[in-house]
């Protein structure tokens, strides 16, 4: 399945997240950096700020950040000499571990790092898009969802340029009410996109439920439409998830699955932009 997804969306980059376990054996891990391969180059980048670590660990935060930088520098040195796969296995400290490598599509290195932060880093900041109005600033959670949706549409457009006319189309769900805009609305498919992140699953659940309700109304309005809710989330086998967080994901996805069946909406979980885009392309 993953191979089909990657080929369908023309993956041109891969990455692996560096997780740190501050207390050995606790199972509690913090994502702190990433090893990325893009445009023939392999780079290791920290994706957590030093001030965040200072807030968490006080004066020890500076030392923790330097340890992360040293680890990433060592890994990058191996990557430049022996390649991406060898670098993933070369972590010098037992408290650090790389996740499984994942492939995606990115426009440039900055775009790739933004995607990684979007999917895996709850303590990192995604740079604001230029031109945003100070009086109409979205909440951080909404901003993250907008970035996720935008990247999916960009990936769809690469493979199916004809679907661009189906982006952000409106549909009147109830007579007399204002039309509702959907990220993608084709003659066959209406779809919404959401995110479940480790530290904000409750907000993600509320957002997904509201969107599934709109999808249900859209299907009632046009019986020819298939309705799909695409939810981005980390892989359940990720080493960065504690048992408690993993259990919450399992419970929440179970709830969404049952509610989607009641609404007659197809629920699809995606671990990458490429996965989400390929799913939509298949149905559109």
Secondary structure, 3 states (H helix, E strand, C coil): CHHHHHHHCCCCEEEEEEEECCCCCCCCCEEEEEEEEECCEEEEEECCCHHHHHHHHCCHHHHHHHHHHHHHHHHHHHHHHHCHHHHHCCCCCCCEEECCCEEECCCCHHHHHHHHHHHHCCCCCCCCCCCCCHHHCCCHHHHHHHHHHHHHHHHHHHHCHHHHHHEEEEECCCCCCCCEEEEEECCCEEEEEEECCCCCHHHHHHHHHHHHHHHHHHHHHCCCCEEEEEEECCCCCCCCCCHHHHHHHHHHHHHHHHHHHHHCCEEEEECCHHHHHHHHHHHC
